[in-house]
Amino acid sequence: MLPSNNLTEINYGWVDQPDSRGTFDIIRSSFLTIFLCTWSALHLNVPAPYESYWQRWARKLRWALLTLLGPEFVVAFAAGQRSAAKRVVRELAQQGYGPPRWTLRHSLYANMGGFVLHPPDSKPFPIYGTHLVFLVKEGYLSLPEITTEEIKDKSKANGLAKLVTCLQALWFVVQCLGRVAQDLPVSILELLTVTYAWCTFAIYAQWGYKPLDVEVPTVLEMKTSLAEVLVKAGPPAAKPYERIPLDFVWDGRHSWTLSVQPFFRFRVDPRERPIPRILNDTFPWLDLAWDAIVCVFVLLFFAGIHILGWNLSFPTYVEQKLWRIASVALLGTTAALCLWEVLKGIRRAWRRLSINNEKVTLRNIYYASLMQPDRFDSGLPIYDEEYESQLVSWPQLMLMIPLTILYILARLYTMAEALAALRALPVGSFREVDWTTFMPHF
């Protein structure tokens, strides 16, 4: 039996919660947001058919760790995938296959390995959307009859699940802005979490239509033999392929797995050919100026958020100085890497114009860098084999390695300091935002 109330005690009605929080509350909300931003936001490509659950889980864990260490790199990968998907949409639209017959969601599904080609004389292998464009144009295949709803059904998360992640990230940012508006201290950990939230918004902006955790692809049965396709394609198709037999159409560009790892003589997986899955680490290729500008802005803004912690409270003066140095290093290395990519694009365009005896002007460099051969009488080649073979070389690596080491050291310090600073937070850090002050009073 419950004890009876003492009638002499003073009873209260509604009692507000105390306007304070503890260190655990800061850690809990920050870690929850970071987890959603680094795990739930990942949209990896379709795995190989023989891979076990643990192999797939291990791959996602590796990518989650990459997102934790450098979320802006995942933003760049996602931007490259969206740009490639938009390219496929444009090419199929020129053949009369526009929305709703073929949409951006279809292209993202195709480029993630959603379609597996099965010729009568070869084992099945995944193809990119560009390969599908070629096969449809040449009459080897008809455009797959798969609807948007069927692609959505293959995804392990619907729009609501993605919305929950974005809302949690948005709410965290709003809370930090509320603290700034009321002159309440923001911890280093919370500032670091805001950087993850920013990248998550950018990732979902690129991968919003990409299916999540698709495990079973769509098999396309081709009646024409692969040998016949290669013979009709001529000399370009006679060269040894690196990924799949249709590399002469599109080789997927460079990737960390197939371009950088072999250069350092690291083990390369998967080893079998044709490759059983589309790799996740293909280097981004942004062929629209607007896409490139937005991507560079997102990356620089991510690094710039760390600068906002310039005058935050730190346990010691030395830690504050180190944070400032690390913030400047992050912004500087990010800017340098972005500038390097821009210069490489200009050099690639310059070579392409020279090879085709086109006039080298700023306007032509712009169109050539965007891979728009229809702007020129000669028709510029989309692939410069000599130039592409030099993209991974020791002269370039001698420049990239110091920048990479500096970036890693700065990044690791900001992450370590975000946790170390919790040992001595200002008193105001434990006060909650008084949201009623933002409401209009009549």
N, C-alpha and C positions, 0 to 999 in steps of 0.2 A: 504494500500500500504506500502511495506517495505521501510524504510528510505534508501536513497542513500548513497553509501560509500563516505567518505571524501577522495578526491584524494591526499590530503597532508599527510594522515596517512601512516605509513610504514606497508606494508603487508608482512605476513610470509607464507611459505609453510608448510611442515610437521613439527609439533611440538611434541616432545616427552612428555609423561606424567612426572610429577615431581617424583623423586625417593624417595617418602615418603608415609607413610600410617598413618592412625589415629588409636586411641584406638578401635573405632567401627569396623574397618577393621580386627583387631586382634580377636575381639570377634566374629564377623560374620563368619569368615573362621573357627575358632575353633569350634564354636557351630554347624555349618553345618556339619563338619566332625564328631563330637561326635554324632549328631543325626543319621547320616547314620550308624555309627558304633554300635549304641545301639538299633535302631529300625529296619532299613532295613535288618540288618544282622541276625535277629532272625528267626529261622525256627522251629516253634512250631508244636507239634503233632496235629493230626486230632481231632477236638473238638467233644463233645457228640452231637448226632443228635438233641436233644431238646434245645440246648443252643442258645440263641438269639445273635444277632450281638453285643449287648452291653456287654454281658457276655464274648464273645470271645475277644472283644476289651479290656475289663478290664484285662483279663488274660495276654494279650500281653503287656499292660501297666505295670503290675507288673513285668514281666520279663525284660522289658526295664529298669525299675528302678534298678532291680538286676544287669543288665549289666552295668548300670551307676555306681553303688556302687562297684561292684566287677566283672569286665569283665573276669578275669581269671577263675572264677567259671563256667561261661558259656563255656569257652574254654574246661574245664575239662568235663562238661556234653557232649559237642559235640564230644570230643575224645572218651568218653565211648560209645556213640551211633554209631560212625563209627567202633569202635572195635567190637561191637556186630553185626553190619551188615556184617563185613568181616567174622565173625565166621559163619554166616548163609550161605554166599557165599561158604565157604570151605565145609560145611556139604552137601549142595545141589550138589556141584561139585562131591563129592564122590558118589552121587546117579546118576551121569551122566547128571546133569542139569547145564552145564557151560554156559559162555557167547556165543552168545547173548541171549540165552534162559533165563538166570538168571544172573543179574549183581549186582553190588554194589548199583545202583540206585533202583533196585527192593527190595533189603534187607532194605535199608533205608525207603522206602515207606511202607514196611511191618511192621517194628518196630515202625513206627510213628502212627500205627493204621489204615493203609491204607486198610487192609483186615479185614472184619467183618464176623465171622463164624455164620451161621444160621442153627443149628441142628433142626430136626423136633419136638423135645420135649423140646426146650428151646428158650428163646428169644435171638436175636442176641447179640454177644459181640465181641469186638476187640481181635485179637490174635497177638502175636509176631511172628517174622520169625522163631524162634525155634519151636513154636507150629506147624507152617506150615510144617516144616521139618518132624516132628513126624507124622502128619496126612498124608503126602504124602508117607512117608516110610511104614506106616502101611496099606496103600491102602484105607484110608477113603476119601481122596480127590486126584484129579489130580492137578498138578501144574497149578496155574492160568494162563490163556492165556491172558496176558497183556504185551504189548510191551513197550519198552523204550519211544517211541514217545507218547504213551497214558499216561504214567506217567508224561512226560514233559507237556502234555496238561493240566493236572490237576493243575500244579503249577501256582501260580499267578505272577511269575516273571521268565523271561527267562535268558539265559546266559548274554545278553546285560545289563539287569538291575543290575545283580550282578557285572558285570564288571565295571559299572559306580561307584558303591560304592567303589570298590577296587581301581579304578583309582583316585577318590577323596582323599582317604586315602593315596595312594602312592604319589600323587602330594603334599599333605601337608607335608609328611615326607621329600620329596625332597627339598621343600622350606626351611625347618628347617636345613637340611644338607647344603644347599647353604649358609644360614646365618652363620653357623659355619665355613664354608670354607672361608668366607670373614670377619671373626671376628666381625660379627654383633650379638648383644645380642638376645637371644631366651627367650621369656617370660615364666613364670611358666605355664601359661595356655596352651601355645603351647607345652611345654614339656609334660604336662598331656595329651594333645590330641594325642601326639605320642604314648603314652601307649595304648590308645583306638585303634589307627590304627594298632598297633602290634597285639593286640588281634583279631581284625577283620580279618587280614590276616590268623591267626591261625584258626579262626572259619570257614571261607570260605574253608580253606584247609580240614576241617573235614566235613562240610555240603555242599560242592560244588555240590554233586549229590542228596542232599535231596530236595524234592519238597517244595515249599513255600506256606503256607496258604491254604493247601488242606482242603476243607470243606465237601466233599461227598466221603465216602470210597467205596471200591469195596466189594460187598456182595458175600460170598461164600456159596452156598447152599450145605449142607451135607445130603446125603440120610440116612446114618447110624445115629441112635439115640445116643444122648450124653450118655445115661445110658449104652448102649452097649459098648461104648468106655471106660467108666470108669470101667465096670466090667472086660473087657479083660485086662485092665492095671494092675489089681491086687491090693494088699494092699496099695501101695503108693497113688493110686487115691482115696482111701476111706477116707483119712484125710480131714478135713474141709479146704476149700480153702479160700485164703485171697483176691484174685483179680478176677480170673476167674476159671471155673472148670478144666482147663488144667494146673493149677499151679504145678501139680505133674511132668509135663514135664519141665517147666521153670516158676518160680514165679516172674520174672522181677527183681530179686535181691532186695536190700533195696532201699528205697526212703525216702525223707524228709517227704512226706505226710503220708505214711503208716508205717514208722518206728520211726521217731523222734517225730512227732506230737502226736501220741497216748501215747508215753512215758511220755510226759509232760501234757497229758490229754487235749490237744487242740482239737478243732473240726476238724473232718476229712471229707473232701469232695473230690470226690463224695461218698455219703453214700450207694447208691444202689449197689447190687451185683447180677450178675457180673458187674464189673465196666464198664461204658459206653464209656470210652476213655482211651488211654494209657497215663500215667502220664509223665510229662516233667522232673520231678526232680529225676529220678532214679539215684542212685549213680553210677559213672563210674566204670567199671570193664575192665581194660586193660590187656588182656591175652597174649600179644606179647611184648617181651622185647623192641623192637624198638619203638613201640607205647608208652610205658611207659617212655622211655628215652626222646623221642621228647616232650611229654607232660610236663614232669618235666622241661626240658630246657625252653620251652615257658613260663611256670609259673614263673620260677626264673628270666628269662630275663625281663619279664614284671615288676617285683618288682625292678630289677636292674636298669631299665631306670630312676627311681626316684633318684638313686644315682648320675646320671649325672647332676642333679641340685645342686650338693654340693656347687659349687662356683658361682652359678648364682647370679645376683643382686637382693637383697630383700630390701623392704622399711626400715626395721630395722634389727639390729644385732640379736635381740631375735627371729625374724621370721626365719632368716637363720638357727639359732641353732635348732629351733623346726622342721624345714624342714629336717635337717640332722637326727635328732632323729627319725622322722616319717619314713624317707626313710629306715633307718637301721631296724626299727621295722617291716616294710612291708617285707623286704627281709628276716629277721630272722623268722618271723611267717610263711611265705610261705615255707621256707626251712624246718622248723620244721614240718609243716603239711605234706609235701611231704615225709620226713623221716618217719613220723608216718605211712603213708600208705604203704611204703616199708616194714617196720617192721611187720605190720599186715599181709601183703602178705607172708612174710617168716614164720610167726607163723602159718598161715593157711596151708601152704605147709608142715610144720613140723608135724602138727597134722594129715594131710592126709596120710603122709608116715607112721606115727606110727600106725594109725588105720589099715592100710593094711599090716603091718609087712614088710615094705620095708626099705632098708638100708638108713639111713639119711646121705647123702653126699651133698656137694655143688651142684654137677651136678643134683642129684635127686630133691633137693629143687628147683632148677631152673625150671626143667620140671614140677614139681608138681605145682609150683606157676603159670605156664602158662596153667594149666588145660589140660595137654596132657597125658591122660591115656594110649594111645597106646605105650608109652615109657616104660611101666611097665607090668610085667606078670600078676599082680593081677587085673589091671584095677582100677584106683583110682576113688572113688565116686566124682562127680562134686559138691556135696552139703553136707556139714558137719553141720547137724541140730543143734547140741549142740554148736558148735562154732558160727554159724550165729546168734543164739539166744542171744549171749552175745555181739554182735557188738554195741548195744546201751545200755549202762549201766552207772551207776553213777561213777564208778572209771574212765572210759574213759572220761566221760563228765567233771569231775573235772580237767582233763588235757586240754581238748579242750576249755572249757569255758573261762579260762584266756587268752589263745591264741587268741580266737575269739574276745574278748573284746579289747585286745591290737591292733589287726588288724583293727577293726572298728574305733577306736579312731584315729589311724594313717591315715587311709584312709579318714576319714572325714576332718582331718586337711589339708591333701594335696589338697583336693577339695576346701576347704574354702580359703586356702592361694593362690590358683591359681587365684581366683577372687579378693582377697584383694590386691594382689601385683600389680594389674592394676592401683592402685591409684598413684603409683610412679615408673614409668618405666624409664630406661636410655634413653638418647636422641637417641642413636643408634638403639633402638628398633623400631623407626618409619622410619628408612631408608629401602628401598626396596633392594632386591638382584639385583645386576647388572649381569644379565646372559650373557652379551656379553663378560665378562672377561673369561668365560669358553670355548669360541669358539676359535679354532686354528687361528692364524694370520700368513699370508704368506707374 
